[in-house]
Amino acid sequence: MTQDIYDPELNGEAEEADVENFDESQRASFVEALTEAGRPDMPLIELPQPGVTMLSYGVEIDGERRKVVTVRELNGSDEEALAR
């Protein structure tokens, strides 16, 4: 039994492979290639680093303009305040 295998590096041409006569190393690399091809691209999300930064205009709090702020990840109480 033969099966056409599409390889994008062959510019759209199909390569014929004898799937019944694969040896174990070919079978393992074939399974690995199929597994990798089916895996979605997952973005790498880096954790935000807390730090101090300078705002160009600043933010006014209690009548005072503050330009130096600490940046951190939102927590549950921050989200509740934003939702209100």
Secondary structure per residue as TSV (DSSP state, phi and psi in degrees):
chain	resnum	aa	ss	phi	psi
A	1	M	-	360.0	136.4
A	2	T	-	-121.1	159.7
A	3	Q	E	-143.6	138.3
A	4	D	E	-77.6	131.3
A	5	I	E	-117.9	123.8
A	6	Y	E	-83.7	128.4
A	7	D	-	-124.7	115.1
A	8	P	G	-61.0	-21.2
A	9	E	G	-75.6	-11.8
A	10	L	G	-93.3	15.6
A	11	N	T	56.1	46.6
A	12	G	T	85.9	-3.5
A	13	E	-	-84.8	143.4
A	14	A	E	-89.3	144.2
A	15	E	E	-108.2	132.9
A	16	E	E	-89.5	132.5
A	17	A	E	-128.8	141.5
A	18	D	-	-90.1	93.5
A	19	V	G	-71.2	-19.9
A	20	E	G	-78.3	-20.6
A	21	N	G	-108.4	22.2
A	22	F	-	-66.6	137.6
A	23	D	-	-87.3	173.2
A	24	E	H	-62.7	-36.3
A	25	S	H	-67.2	-39.0
A	26	Q	H	-66.8	-42.0
A	27	R	H	-63.6	-42.1
A	28	A	H	-65.4	-42.8
A	29	S	H	-68.7	-33.3
A	30	F	H	-66.3	-44.2
A	31	V	H	-64.7	-41.2
A	32	E	H	-62.9	-41.8
A	33	A	H	-65.4	-40.8
A	34	L	H	-66.6	-40.1
A	35	T	H	-63.4	-45.1
A	36	E	H	-65.1	-38.6
A	37	A	H	-67.5	-30.5
A	38	G	H	-86.6	-7.7
A	39	R	S	-81.6	127.5
A	40	P	-	-70.5	152.3
A	41	D	-	-71.4	119.9
A	42	M	-	-104.6	123.5
A	43	P	-	-69.8	145.8
A	44	L	-	-86.7	115.5
A	45	I	-	-103.5	113.6
A	46	E	-	-86.5	143.2
A	47	L	-	-69.0	136.3
A	48	P	-	-67.0	141.2
A	49	Q	-	-95.7	127.3
A	50	P	-	-67.1	147.0
A	51	G	E	-173.1	174.6
A	52	V	E	-106.0	136.7
A	53	T	E	-137.4	163.2
A	54	M	E	-108.0	124.3
A	55	L	E	-87.4	140.9
A	56	S	E	-69.7	-39.6
A	57	Y	E	-102.1	-33.1
A	58	G	E	91.3	-176.8
A	59	V	E	-134.5	141.7
A	60	E	E	-95.8	122.3
A	61	I	E	-128.8	119.8
A	62	D	T	54.9	42.8
A	63	G	T	76.7	4.1
A	64	E	E	-116.4	130.0
A	65	R	E	-85.9	121.9
A	66	R	E	-112.8	129.1
A	67	K	E	-108.9	-20.3
A	68	V	E	-98.5	122.1
A	69	V	E	-131.0	156.1
A	70	T	E	-100.0	129.4
A	71	V	E	-101.1	129.5
A	72	R	-	-147.9	167.2
A	73	E	-	-72.6	144.3
A	74	L	-	-65.0	146.8
A	75	N	-	-117.4	-176.6
A	76	G	H	-60.6	-41.5
A	77	S	H	-68.5	-33.3
A	78	D	H	-63.2	-44.3
A	79	E	H	-64.1	-38.9
A	80	E	H	-65.4	-40.2
A	81	A	H	-65.0	-39.1
A	82	L	H	-67.7	-35.2
A	83	A	H	-69.1	-29.4
A	84	R	-	-74.6	360.0
